[in-house]
């Protein structure tokens, strides 16, 4: 490896260091499965522009120091506690999260995410928009927010709206996890490479080896995607105009997929009705929007969701009490009216952020 490794700066669950031509961001918060704090996201947002402008830096690697875990998402307990204490500060933090996603999308150098283990919520926000997203054998993608009374964020509505066969709607509503083959075939990752190769990839990038040749040579075909084999039934049940109709279609479904149908229906019924209805509408609207527009809408929605009771009920029951069933308000999908949804989607102007256009952002990074 050319060049000595710079002393790592460790704080907020992130270790940031230089190795030759490479900048390495290592997630290192083992007690919380690398959940991202507000401070960690702010630090990453401050680091990325310096990497972009540094003439010595060829690429950035994002990886985990915790065996078998990439990132459990944002620290939802921290965010909910902040909202209870200071809603204005929580809304700013949510806006900063949106800004970080857009910064990652507009970043102008190769960014290689080495993902071996669960990658959820905000973990997708810091890895989804890199140029190279590499799944190890333990890779598991999920956006489980509706089970917490929240909505898929970090721009994933834009991704979900563009997946084939209504699979994106299925993933957004159910929070179902995907393995490497599914993620590769759907384009969520660019390569499947065993985790034992990650150190070699990192060392070669530190020597400024061409990233495409490096990872293409190590890619291993993961085989067929199980979720695509269910594409027909997912389309048949999840392309409905409302969540209530999706559930009704699942109830009517018969045939060899009965076990999957019943499990899917049960999963939906456990989740926040409000979060399901907002997510459904958001994904449908995102299909005709650019990513920056989706992110701007997302900020207004997540701020409004933080003001509603379900996120707080979900965090207490699922993450603090561990295993309790949250008491959602309202408790049934039929009780989430169009008027309620309209009110959420037309939140106060204060909830809106405005992102710079892509070229302006990239000029800022130059």
Secondary structure, DSSP 8 states (H G I E B T S, - for coil): --S-B---EEETTEEEEEETTEEEEEE--GGGTT-B-HHHHHHHHHHHHHHHH-TT--EEEEEESSTTEEE--B-HHHHHHHHHH-HHHHHHHHHHHHHHHHHHHH--SEEEEEE-SEEETHHHHHHTTSSEEEE-TT-EEE--GGGGT----TTHHHHHTTSGGGHHHHHHHH---B-HHHHHHHTS-SEE--GGGHHHHHHHHHTT--HHHHHHTT-------HHHHTHHHHHHHH-SSSHHHHHHHHHH--STTHHHHHHHHHHHHHS-HHHHHHHHHHHHHHTTS-HHHHHHHHHHHHHHHHHSHHHHHHIIIIIIS-S-----SS-SGGGS-HHHHHHHHT--GGG------HHHHHHHH-
